[in-house]
Amino acid sequence: MASLFSRIQDFAKSPKAQEALDKAKQMANDPKNKEKVQGYLAKFRKK
C-alpha cells in the first residue's frame, strides 16, 4: 500500500495535476474572482 505522501507525489507529477494547476492560475487571474476575494477579505476584516 502506497503511503499518502507518495500518492500525493505521484499526483503532483501527473498531467491531471498540471491541468488543475493551470485552471487555478486562470481563476486567480480572472478580474471577477479577484473582486470576489477582495469582497470576502473586506467582510472578514470587519469582524
mmCIF entry with sequence, helices, sheets and N, C-alpha, C, O atoms, coordinates in Angstrom:
data_MODEL
# 
_entry.id   MODEL 
# 
_entity.id                         1 
_entity.type                       polymer 
_entity.pdbx_number_of_molecules   1 
# 
_entity_poly.entity_id                      1 
_entity_poly.type                           'polypeptide(L)' 
_entity_poly.nstd_linkage                   no 
_entity_poly.nstd_monomer                   no 
_entity_poly.pdbx_seq_one_letter_code       MASLFSRIQDFAKSPKAQEALDKAKQMANDPKNKEKVQGYLAKFRKK 
_entity_poly.pdbx_seq_one_letter_code_can   MASLFSRIQDFAKSPKAQEALDKAKQMANDPKNKEKVQGYLAKFRKK 
_entity_poly.pdbx_strand_id                 A 
# 
loop_
_entity_poly_seq.entity_id 
_entity_poly_seq.num 
_entity_poly_seq.mon_id 
_entity_poly_seq.hetero 
1 1  MET n 
1 2  ALA n 
1 3  SER n 
1 4  LEU n 
1 5  PHE n 
1 6  SER n 
1 7  ARG n 
1 8  ILE n 
1 9  GLN n 
1 10 ASP n 
1 11 PHE n 
1 12 ALA n 
1 13 LYS n 
1 14 SER n 
1 15 PRO n 
1 16 LYS n 
1 17 ALA n 
1 18 GLN n 
1 19 GLU n 
1 20 ALA n 
1 21 LEU n 
1 22 ASP n 
1 23 LYS n 
1 24 ALA n 
1 25 LYS n 
1 26 GLN n 
1 27 MET n 
1 28 ALA n 
1 29 ASN n 
1 30 ASP n 
1 31 PRO n 
1 32 LYS n 
1 33 ASN n 
1 34 LYS n 
1 35 GLU n 
1 36 LYS n 
1 37 VAL n 
1 38 GLN n 
1 39 GLY n 
1 40 TYR n 
1 41 LEU n 
1 42 ALA n 
1 43 LYS n 
1 44 PHE n 
1 45 ARG n 
1 46 LYS n 
1 47 LYS n 
# 
_struct_asym.id          A 
_struct_asym.entity_id   1 
# 
loop_
_struct_conf.conf_type_id 
_struct_conf.id 
_struct_conf.pdbx_PDB_helix_id 
_struct_conf.beg_label_comp_id 
_struct_conf.beg_label_asym_id 
_struct_conf.beg_label_seq_id 
_struct_conf.pdbx_beg_PDB_ins_code 
_struct_conf.end_label_comp_id 
_struct_conf.end_label_asym_id 
_struct_conf.end_label_seq_id 
_struct_conf.pdbx_end_PDB_ins_code 
_struct_conf.beg_auth_comp_id 
_struct_conf.beg_auth_asym_id 
_struct_conf.beg_auth_seq_id 
_struct_conf.end_auth_comp_id 
_struct_conf.end_auth_asym_id 
_struct_conf.end_auth_seq_id 
_struct_conf.pdbx_PDB_helix_class 
_struct_conf.details 
_struct_conf.pdbx_PDB_helix_length 
HELX_P HELX_P1 AA1 LEU A 4  ? LYS A 13 ? LEU A 4  LYS A 13 1 ? 10 
HELX_P HELX_P2 AA2 PRO A 15 ? ASN A 29 ? PRO A 15 ASN A 29 1 ? 15 
HELX_P HELX_P3 AA3 PRO A 31 ? LYS A 46 ? PRO A 31 LYS A 46 1 ? 16 
# 
_struct_conf_type.id          HELX_P 
_struct_conf_type.criteria    ? 
_struct_conf_type.reference   ? 
# 
loop_
_atom_site.group_PDB 
_atom_site.id 
_atom_site.type_symbol 
_atom_site.label_atom_id 
_atom_site.label_alt_id 
_atom_site.label_comp_id 
_atom_site.label_asym_id 
_atom_site.label_entity_id 
_atom_site.label_seq_id 
_atom_site.pdbx_PDB_ins_code 
_atom_site.Cartn_x 
_atom_site.Cartn_y 
_atom_site.Cartn_z 
_atom_site.occupancy 
_atom_site.B_iso_or_equiv 
_atom_site.pdbx_formal_charge 
_atom_site.auth_seq_id 
_atom_site.auth_comp_id 
_atom_site.auth_asym_id 
_atom_site.auth_atom_id 
_atom_site.pdbx_PDB_model_num 
ATOM 1   N N  . MET A 1 1  ? 0.847   -1.191 0.000   1.00 0.00 ? 1  MET A N  1 
ATOM 2   C CA . MET A 1 1  ? 0.000   0.000  0.000   1.00 0.00 ? 1  MET A CA 1 
ATOM 3   C C  . MET A 1 1  ? 0.888   1.247  0.000   1.00 0.00 ? 1  MET A C  1 
ATOM 4   O O  . MET A 1 1  ? 1.780   1.392  0.836   1.00 0.00 ? 1  MET A O  1 
ATOM 5   N N  . ALA A 1 2  ? 0.634   2.109  -0.918  1.00 0.00 ? 2  ALA A N  1 
ATOM 6   C CA . ALA A 1 2  ? 1.432   3.335  -1.036  1.00 0.00 ? 2  ALA A CA 1 
ATOM 7   C C  . ALA A 1 2  ? 1.071   4.300  0.087   1.00 0.00 ? 2  ALA A C  1 
ATOM 8   O O  . ALA A 1 2  ? -0.090  4.429  0.474   1.00 0.00 ? 2  ALA A O  1 
ATOM 9   N N  . SER A 1 3  ? 2.077   4.960  0.587   1.00 0.00 ? 3  SER A N  1 
ATOM 10  C CA . SER A 1 3  ? 1.820   5.940  1.638   1.00 0.00 ? 3  SER A CA 1 
ATOM 11  C C  . SER A 1 3  ? 1.127   7.161  1.045   1.00 0.00 ? 3  SER A C  1 
ATOM 12  O O  . SER A 1 3  ? 1.173   7.397  -0.162  1.00 0.00 ? 3  SER A O  1 
ATOM 13  N N  . LEU A 1 4  ? 0.502   7.906  1.893   1.00 0.00 ? 4  LEU A N  1 
ATOM 14  C CA . LEU A 1 4  ? -0.223  9.097  1.440   1.00 0.00 ? 4  LEU A CA 1 
ATOM 15  C C  . LEU A 1 4  ? 0.729   10.065 0.745   1.00 0.00 ? 4  LEU A C  1 
ATOM 16  O O  . LEU A 1 4  ? 0.392   10.642 -0.289  1.00 0.00 ? 4  LEU A O  1 
ATOM 17  N N  . PHE A 1 5  ? 1.912   10.239 1.315   1.00 0.00 ? 5  PHE A N  1 
ATOM 18  C CA . PHE A 1 5  ? 2.872   11.178 0.731   1.00 0.00 ? 5  PHE A CA 1 
ATOM 19  C C  . PHE A 1 5  ? 3.290   10.750 -0.674  1.00 0.00 ? 5  PHE A C  1 
ATOM 20  O O  . PHE A 1 5  ? 3.389   11.587 -1.572  1.00 0.00 ? 5  PHE A O  1 
ATOM 21  N N  . SER A 1 6  ? 3.534   9.470  -0.870  1.00 0.00 ? 6  SER A N  1 
ATOM 22  C CA . SER A 1 6  ? 3.945   9.015  -2.205  1.00 0.00 ? 6  SER A CA 1 
ATOM 23  C C  . SER A 1 6  ? 2.795   9.140  -3.200  1.00 0.00 ? 6  SER A C  1 
ATOM 24  O O  . SER A 1 6  ? 3.024   9.411  -4.379  1.00 0.00 ? 6  SER A O  1 
ATOM 25  N N  . ARG A 1 7  ? 1.562   8.947  -2.738  1.00 0.00 ? 7  ARG A N  1 
ATOM 26  C CA . ARG A 1 7  ? 0.409   9.130  -3.621  1.00 0.00 ? 7  ARG A CA 1 
ATOM 27  C C  . ARG A 1 7  ? 0.278   10.596 -4.021  1.00 0.00 ? 7  ARG A C  1 
ATOM 28  O O  . ARG A 1 7  ? -0.057  10.902 -5.165  1.00 0.00 ? 7  ARG A O  1 
ATOM 29  N N  . ILE A 1 8  ? 0.539   11.494 -3.089  1.00 0.00 ? 8  ILE A N  1 
ATOM 30  C CA . ILE A 1 8  ? 0.491   12.930 -3.390  1.00 0.00 ? 8  ILE A CA 1 
ATOM 31  C C  . ILE A 1 8  ? 1.587   13.282 -4.386  1.00 0.00 ? 8  ILE A C  1 
ATOM 32  O O  . ILE A 1 8  ? 1.353   14.045 -5.324  1.00 0.00 ? 8  ILE A O  1 
ATOM 33  N N  . GLN A 1 9  ? 2.767   12.738 -4.192  1.00 0.00 ? 9  GLN A N  1 
ATOM 34  C CA . GLN A 1 9  ? 3.869   12.992 -5.121  1.00 0.00 ? 9  GLN A CA 1 
ATOM 35  C C  . GLN A 1 9  ? 3.525   12.505 -6.528  1.00 0.00 ? 9  GLN A C  1 
ATOM 36  O O  . GLN A 1 9  ? 3.787   13.193 -7.515  1.00 0.00 ? 9  GLN A O  1 
ATOM 37  N N  . ASP A 1 10 ? 2.940   11.319 -6.605  1.00 0.00 ? 10 ASP A N  1 
ATOM 38  C CA . ASP A 1 10 ? 2.556   10.779 -7.913  1.00 0.00 ? 10 ASP A CA 1 
ATOM 39  C C  . ASP A 1 10 ? 1.531   11.678 -8.589  1.00 0.00 ? 10 ASP A C  1 
ATOM 40  O O  . ASP A 1 10 ? 1.623   11.940 -9.788  1.00 0.00 ? 10 ASP A O  1 
ATOM 41  N N  . PHE A 1 11 ? 0.562   12.146 -7.825  1.00 0.00 ? 11 PHE A N  1 
ATOM 42  C CA . PHE A 1 11 ? -0.448  13.034 -8.398  1.00 0.00 ? 11 PHE A CA 1 
ATOM 43  C C  . PHE A 1 11 ? 0.183   14.339 -8.866  1.00 0.00 ? 11 PHE A C  1 
ATOM 44  O O  . PHE A 1 11 ? -0.157  14.841 -9.937  1.00 0.00 ? 11 PHE A O  1 
ATOM 45  N N  . ALA A 1 12 ? 1.094   14.888 -8.080  1.00 0.00 ? 12 ALA A N  1 
ATOM 46  C CA . ALA A 1 12 ? 1.717   16.168 -8.419  1.00 0.00 ? 12 ALA A CA 1 
ATOM 47  C C  . ALA A 1 12 ? 2.480   16.093 -9.739  1.00 0.00 ? 12 ALA A C  1 
ATOM 48  O O  . ALA A 1 12 ? 2.620   17.098 -10.437 1.00 0.00 ? 12 ALA A O  1 
ATOM 49  N N  . LYS A 1 13 ? 2.963   14.922 -10.075 1.00 0.00 ? 13 LYS A N  1 
ATOM 50  C CA . LYS A 1 13 ? 3.719   14.752 -11.317 1.00 0.00 ? 13 LYS A CA 1 
ATOM 51  C C  . LYS A 1 13 ? 2.827   14.432 -12.516 1.00 0.00 ? 13 LYS A C  1 
ATOM 52  O O  . LYS A 1 13 ? 3.300   14.412 -13.652 1.00 0.00 ? 13 LYS A O  1 
ATOM 53  N N  . SER A 1 14 ? 1.562   14.187 -12.274 1.00 0.00 ? 14 SER A N  1 
ATOM 54  C CA . SER A 1 14 ? 0.663   13.739 -13.338 1.00 0.00 ? 14 SER A CA 1 
ATOM 55  C C  . SER A 1 14 ? 0.161   14.899 -14.196 1.00 0.00 ? 14 SER A C  1 
ATOM 56  O O  . SER A 1 14 ? 0.167   16.049 -13.756 1.00 0.00 ? 14 SER A O  1 
ATOM 57  N N  . PRO A 1 15 ? -0.270  14.596 -15.410 1.00 0.00 ? 15 PRO A N  1 
ATOM 58  C CA . PRO A 1 15 ? -0.850  15.630 -16.284 1.00 0.00 ? 15 PRO A CA 1 
ATOM 59  C C  . PRO A 1 15 ? -2.130  16.227 -15.694 1.00 0.00 ? 15 PRO A C  1 
ATOM 60  O O  . PRO A 1 15 ? -2.434  17.400 -15.912 1.00 0.00 ? 15 PRO A O  1 
ATOM 61  N N  . LYS A 1 16 ? -2.869  15.416 -14.952 1.00 0.00 ? 16 LYS A N  1 
ATOM 62  C CA . LYS A 1 16 ? -4.105  15.893 -14.344 1.00 0.00 ? 16 LYS A CA 1 
ATOM 63  C C  . LYS A 1 16 ? -3.808  17.007 -13.326 1.00 0.00 ? 16 LYS A C  1 
ATOM 64  O O  . LYS A 1 16 ? -4.571  17.966 -13.204 1.00 0.00 ? 16 LYS A O  1 
ATOM 65  N N  . ALA A 1 17 ? -2.708  16.868 -12.611 1.00 0.00 ? 17 ALA A N  1 
ATOM 66  C CA . ALA A 1 17 ? -2.318  17.895 -11.642 1.00 0.00 ? 17 ALA A CA 1 
ATOM 67  C C  . ALA A 1 17 ? -1.941  19.183 -12.361 1.00 0.00 ? 17 ALA A C  1 
ATOM 68  O O  . ALA A 1 17 ? -2.258  20.275 -11.889 1.00 0.00 ? 17 ALA A O  1 
ATOM 69  N N  . GLN A 1 18 ? -1.270  19.061 -13.489 1.00 0.00 ? 18 GLN A N  1 
ATOM 70  C CA . GLN A 1 18 ? -0.886  20.244 -14.260 1.00 0.00 ? 18 GLN A CA 1 
ATOM 71  C C  . GLN A 1 18 ? -2.118  20.970 -14.784 1.00 0.00 ? 18 GLN A C  1 
ATOM 72  O O  . GLN A 1 18 ? -2.160  22.200 -14.810 1.00 0.00 ? 18 GLN A O  1 
ATOM 73  N N  . GLU A 1 19 ? -3.127  20.196 -15.203 1.00 0.00 ? 19 GLU A N  1 
ATOM 74  C CA . GLU A 1 19 ? -4.375  20.811 -15.662 1.00 0.00 ? 19 GLU A CA 1 
ATOM 75  C C  . GLU A 1 19 ? -5.049  21.573 -14.524 1.00 0.00 ? 19 GLU A C  1 
ATOM 76  O O  . GLU A 1 19 ? -5.536  22.688 -14.713 1.00 0.00 ? 19 GLU A O  1 
ATOM 77  N N  . ALA A 1 20 ? -5.071  20.963 -13.345 1.00 0.00 ? 20 ALA A N  1 
ATOM 78  C CA . ALA A 1 20 ? -5.686  21.604 -12.184 1.00 0.00 ? 20 ALA A CA 1 
ATOM 79  C C  . ALA A 1 20 ? -4.933  22.878 -11.819 1.00 0.00 ? 20 ALA A C  1 
ATOM 80  O O  . ALA A 1 20 ? -5.540  23.887 -11.462 1.00 0.00 ? 20 ALA A O  1 
ATOM 81  N N  . LEU A 1 21 ? -3.619  22.825 -11.910 1.00 0.00 ? 21 LEU A N  1 
ATOM 82  C CA . LEU A 1 21 ? -2.802  23.994 -11.595 1.00 0.00 ? 21 LEU A CA 1 
ATOM 83  C C  . LEU A 1 21 ? -3.048  25.117 -12.594 1.00 0.00 ? 21 LEU A C  1 
ATOM 84  O O  . LEU A 1 21 ? -3.167  26.280 -12.207 1.00 0.00 ? 21 LEU A O  1 
ATOM 85  N N  . ASP A 1 22 ? -3.125  24.777 -13.865 1.00 0.00 ? 22 ASP A N  1 
ATOM 86  C CA . ASP A 1 22 ? -3.394  25.781 -14.899 1.00 0.00 ? 22 ASP A CA 1 
ATOM 87  C C  . ASP A 1 22 ? -4.761  26.423 -14.693 1.00 0.00 ? 22 ASP A C  1 
ATOM 88  O O  . ASP A 1 22 ? -4.917  27.636 -14.834 1.00 0.00 ? 22 ASP A O  1 
ATOM 89  N N  . LYS A 1 23 ? -5.748  25.597 -14.359 1.00 0.00 ? 23 LYS A N  1 
ATOM 90  C CA . LYS A 1 23 ? -7.094  26.117 -14.128 1.00 0.00 ? 23 LYS A CA 1 
ATOM 91  C C  . LYS A 1 23 ? -7.104  27.054 -12.917 1.00 0.00 ? 23 LYS A C  1 
ATOM 92  O O  . LYS A 1 23 ? -7.753  28.099 -12.944 1.00 0.00 ? 23 LYS A O  1 
ATOM 93  N N  . ALA A 1 24 ? -6.389  26.682 -11.863 1.00 0.00 ? 24 ALA A N  1 
ATOM 94  C CA . ALA A 1 24 ? -6.323  27.523 -10.671 1.00 0.00 ? 24 ALA A CA 1 
ATOM 95  C C  . ALA A 1 24 ? -5.647  28.859 -10.985 1.00 0.00 ? 24 ALA A C  1 
ATOM 96  O O  . ALA A 1 24 ? -6.070  29.904 -10.490 1.00 0.00 ? 24 ALA A O  1 
ATOM 97  N N  . LYS A 1 25 ? -4.606  28.822 -11.803 1.00 0.00 ? 25 LYS A N  1 
ATOM 98  C CA . LYS A 1 25 ? -3.920  30.059 -12.186 1.00 0.00 ? 25 LYS A CA 1 
ATOM 99  C C  . LYS A 1 25 ? -4.836  30.964 -13.007 1.00 0.00 ? 25 LYS A C  1 
ATOM 100 O O  . LYS A 1 25 ? -4.844  32.181 -12.821 1.00 0.00 ? 25 LYS A O  1 
ATOM 101 N N  . GLN A 1 26 ? -5.606  30.363 -13.917 1.00 0.00 ? 26 GLN A N  1 
ATOM 102 C CA . GLN A 1 26 ? -6.545  31.146 -14.722 1.00 0.00 ? 26 GLN A CA 1 
ATOM 103 C C  . GLN A 1 26 ? -7.595  31.798 -13.835 1.00 0.00 ? 26 GLN A C  1 
ATOM 104 O O  . GLN A 1 26 ? -7.926  32.970 -14.010 1.00 0.00 ? 26 GLN A O  1 
ATOM 105 N N  . MET A 1 27 ? -8.114  31.035 -12.887 1.00 0.00 ? 27 MET A N  1 
ATOM 106 C CA . MET A 1 27 ? -9.141  31.566 -11.995 1.00 0.00 ? 27 MET A CA 1 
ATOM 107 C C  . MET A 1 27 ? -8.565  32.675 -11.114 1.00 0.00 ? 27 MET A C  1 
ATOM 108 O O  . MET A 1 27 ? -9.250  33.656 -10.824 1.00 0.00 ? 27 MET A O  1 
ATOM 109 N N  . ALA A 1 28 ? -7.320  32.526 -10.692 1.00 0.00 ? 28 ALA A N  1 
ATOM 110 C CA . ALA A 1 28 ? -6.686  33.533 -9.845  1.00 0.00 ? 28 ALA A CA 1 
ATOM 111 C C  . ALA A 1 28 ? -6.467  34.836 -10.604 1.00 0.00 ? 28 ALA A C  1 
ATOM 112 O O  . ALA A 1 28 ? -6.479  35.910 -10.003 1.00 0.00 ? 28 ALA A O  1 
ATOM 113 N N  . ASN A 1 29 ? -6.269  34.756 -11.906 1.00 0.00 ? 29 ASN A N  1 
ATOM 114 C CA . ASN A 1 29 ? -6.029  35.954 -12.709 1.00 0.00 ? 29 ASN A CA 1 
ATOM 115 C C  . ASN A 1 29 ? -7.304  36.594 -13.237 1.00 0.00 ? 29 ASN A C  1 
ATOM 116 O O  . ASN A 1 29 ? -7.249  37.668 -13.837 1.00 0.00 ? 29 ASN A O  1 
ATOM 117 N N  . ASP A 1 30 ? -8.442  35.960 -13.026 1.00 0.00 ? 30 ASP A N  1 
ATOM 118 C CA . ASP A 1 30 ? -9.724  36.484 -13.504 1.00 0.00 ? 30 ASP A CA 1 
ATOM 119 C C  . ASP A 1 30 ? -10.136 37.688 -12.651 1.00 0.00 ? 30 ASP A C  1 
ATOM 120 O O  . ASP A 1 30 ? -10.229 37.565 -11.430 1.00 0.00 ? 30 ASP A O  1 
ATOM 121 N N  . PRO A 1 31 ? -10.383 38.838 -13.264 1.00 0.00 ? 31 PRO A N  1 
ATOM 122 C CA . PRO A 1 31 ? -10.758 40.045 -12.504 1.00 0.00 ? 31 PRO A CA 1 
ATOM 123 C C  . PRO A 1 31 ? -12.018 39.855 -11.655 1.00 0.00 ? 31 PRO A C  1 
ATOM 124 O O  . PRO A 1 31 ? -12.116 40.411 -10.561 1.00 0.00 ? 31 PRO A O  1 
ATOM 125 N N  . LYS A 1 32 ? -12.969 39.082 -12.146 1.00 0.00 ? 32 LYS A N  1 
ATOM 126 C CA . LYS A 1 32 ? -14.195 38.847 -11.375 1.00 0.00 ? 32 LYS A CA 1 
ATOM 127 C C  . LYS A 1 32 ? -13.886 38.105 -10.079 1.00 0.00 ? 32 LYS A C  1 
ATOM 128 O O  . LYS A 1 32 ? -14.423 38.433 -9.021  1.00 0.00 ? 32 LYS A O  1 
ATOM 129 N N  . ASN A 1 33 ? -13.021 37.109 -10.174 1.00 0.00 ? 33 ASN A N  1 
ATOM 130 C CA . ASN A 1 33 ? -12.665 36.343 -8.986  1.00 0.00 ? 33 ASN A CA 1 
ATOM 131 C C  . ASN A 1 33 ? -11.843 37.182 -8.014  1.00 0.00 ? 33 ASN A C  1 
ATOM 132 O O  . ASN A 1 33 ? -11.995 37.059 -6.799  1.00 0.00 ? 33 ASN A O  1 
ATOM 133 N N  . LYS A 1 34 ? -10.973 38.032 -8.551  1.00 0.00 ? 34 LYS A N  1 
ATOM 134 C CA . LYS A 1 34 ? -10.196 38.912 -7.678  1.00 0.00 ? 34 LYS A CA 1 
ATOM 135 C C  . LYS A 1 34 ? -11.122 39.835 -6.895  1.00 0.00 ? 34 LYS A C  1 
ATOM 136 O O  . LYS A 1 34 ? -10.905 40.095 -5.711  1.00 0.00 ? 34 LYS A O  1 
ATOM 137 N N  . GLU A 1 35 ? -12.156 40.326 -7.572  1.00 0.00 ? 35 GLU A N  1 
ATOM 138 C CA . GLU A 1 35 ? -13.127 41.211 -6.930  1.00 0.00 ? 35 GLU A CA 1 
ATOM 139 C C  . GLU A 1 35 ? -13.882 40.468 -5.824  1.00 0.00 ? 35 GLU A C  1 
ATOM 140 O O  . GLU A 1 35 ? -14.112 41.019 -4.748  1.00 0.00 ? 35 GLU A O  1 
ATOM 141 N N  . LYS A 1 36 ? -14.262 39.226 -6.091  1.00 0.00 ? 36 LYS A N  1 
ATOM 142 C CA . LYS A 1 36 ? -14.951 38.412 -5.088  1.00 0.00 ? 36 LYS A CA 1 
ATOM 143 C C  . LYS A 1 36 ? -14.073 38.221 -3.855  1.00 0.00 ? 36 LYS A C  1 
ATOM 144 O O  . LYS A 1 36 ? -14.532 38.370 -2.723  1.00 0.00 ? 36 LYS A O  1 
ATOM 145 N N  . VAL A 1 37 ? -12.822 37.893 -4.086  1.00 0.00 ? 37 VAL A N  1 
ATOM 146 C CA . VAL A 1 37 ? -11.896 37.658 -2.978  1.00 0.00 ? 37 VAL A CA 1 
ATOM 147 C C  . VAL A 1 37 ? -11.721 38.926 -2.153  1.00 0.00 ? 37 VAL A C  1 
ATOM 148 O O  . VAL A 1 37 ? -11.710 38.870 -0.924  1.00 0.00 ? 37 VAL A O  1 
ATOM 149 N N  . GLN A 1 38 ? -11.586 40.062 -2.816  1.00 0.00 ? 38 GLN A N  1 
ATOM 150 C CA . GLN A 1 38 ? -11.433 41.318 -2.094  1.00 0.00 ? 38 GLN A CA 1 
ATOM 151 C C  . GLN A 1 38 ? -12.668 41.599 -1.240  1.00 0.00 ? 38 GLN A C  1 
ATOM 152 O O  . GLN A 1 38 ? -12.549 42.095 -0.119  1.00 0.00 ? 38 GLN A O  1 
ATOM 153 N N  . GLY A 1 39 ? -13.847 41.285 -1.762  1.00 0.00 ? 39 GLY A N  1 
ATOM 154 C CA . GLY A 1 39 ? -15.079 41.466 -1.008  1.00 0.00 ? 39 GLY A CA 1 
ATOM 155 C C  . GLY A 1 39 ? -15.115 40.584 0.227   1.00 0.00 ? 39 GLY A C  1 
ATOM 156 O O  . GLY A 1 39 ? -15.497 41.034 1.308   1.00 0.00 ? 39 GLY A O  1 
ATOM 157 N N  . TYR A 1 40 ? -14.715 39.320 0.066   1.00 0.00 ? 40 TYR A N  1 
ATOM 158 C CA . TYR A 1 40 ? -14.687 38.406 1.209   1.00 0.00 ? 40 TYR A CA 1 
ATOM 159 C C  . TYR A 1 40 ? -13.666 38.856 2.247   1.00 0.00 ? 40 TYR A C  1 
ATOM 160 O O  . TYR A 1 40 ? -13.922 38.783 3.449   1.00 0.00 ? 40 TYR A O  1 
ATOM 161 N N  . LEU A 1 41 ? -12.518 39.318 1.783   1.00 0.00 ? 41 LEU A N  1 
ATOM 162 C CA . LEU A 1 41 ? -11.496 39.794 2.718   1.00 0.00 ? 41 LEU A CA 1 
ATOM 163 C C  . LEU A 1 41 ? -11.982 41.015 3.492   1.00 0.00 ? 41 LEU A C  1 
ATOM 164 O O  . LEU A 1 41 ? -11.723 41.139 4.689   1.00 0.00 ? 41 LEU A O  1 
ATOM 165 N N  . ALA A 1 42 ? -12.679 41.906 2.815   1.00 0.00 ? 42 ALA A N  1 
ATOM 166 C CA . ALA A 1 42 ? -13.202 43.102 3.478   1.00 0.00 ? 42 ALA A CA 1 
ATOM 167 C C  . ALA A 1 42 ? -14.211 42.709 4.555   1.00 0.00 ? 42 ALA A C  1 
ATOM 168 O O  . ALA A 1 42 ? -14.197 43.267 5.652   1.00 0.00 ? 42 ALA A O  1 
ATOM 169 N N  . LYS A 1 43 ? -15.081 41.756 4.249   1.00 0.00 ? 43 LYS A N  1 
ATOM 170 C CA . LYS A 1 43 ? -16.059 41.287 5.235   1.00 0.00 ? 43 LYS A CA 1 
ATOM 171 C C  . LYS A 1 43 ? -15.356 40.626 6.414   1.00 0.00 ? 43 LYS A C  1 
ATOM 172 O O  . LYS A 1 43 ? -15.723 40.844 7.568   1.00 0.00 ? 43 LYS A O  1 
ATOM 173 N N  . PHE A 1 44 ? -14.352 39.823 6.118   1.00 0.00 ? 44 PHE A N  1 
ATOM 174 C CA . PHE A 1 44 ? -13.624 39.106 7.158   1.00 0.00 ? 44 PHE A CA 1 
ATOM 175 C C  . PHE A 1 44 ? -12.884 40.070 8.081   1.00 0.00 ? 44 PHE A C  1 
ATOM 176 O O  . PHE A 1 44 ? -12.844 39.865 9.294   1.00 0.00 ? 44 PHE A O  1 
ATOM 177 N N  . ARG A 1 45 ? -12.306 41.107 7.515   1.00 0.00 ? 45 ARG A N  1 
ATOM 178 C CA . ARG A 1 45 ? -11.536 42.070 8.310   1.00 0.00 ? 45 ARG A CA 1 
ATOM 179 C C  . ARG A 1 45 ? -12.424 42.904 9.223   1.00 0.00 ? 45 ARG A C  1 
ATOM 180 O O  . ARG A 1 45 ? -11.972 43.364 10.272  1.00 0.00 ? 45 ARG A O  1 
ATOM 181 N N  . LYS A 1 46 ? -13.687 43.106 8.835   1.00 0.00 ? 46 LYS A N  1 
ATOM 182 C CA . LYS A 1 46 ? -14.603 43.910 9.645   1.00 0.00 ? 46 LYS A CA 1 
ATOM 183 C C  . LYS A 1 46 ? -14.975 43.200 10.939  1.00 0.00 ? 46 LYS A C  1 
ATOM 184 O O  . LYS A 1 46 ? -15.290 43.853 11.934  1.00 0.00 ? 46 LYS A O  1 
ATOM 185 N N  . LYS A 1 47 ? -14.944 41.877 10.936  1.00 0.00 ? 47 LYS A N  1 
ATOM 186 C CA . LYS A 1 47 ? -15.365 41.103 12.113  1.00 0.00 ? 47 LYS A CA 1 
ATOM 187 C C  . LYS A 1 47 ? -14.348 41.147 13.206  1.00 0.00 ? 47 LYS A C  1 
ATOM 188 O O  . LYS A 1 47 ? -14.551 40.547 14.262  1.00 0.00 ? 47 LYS A O  1 
# 
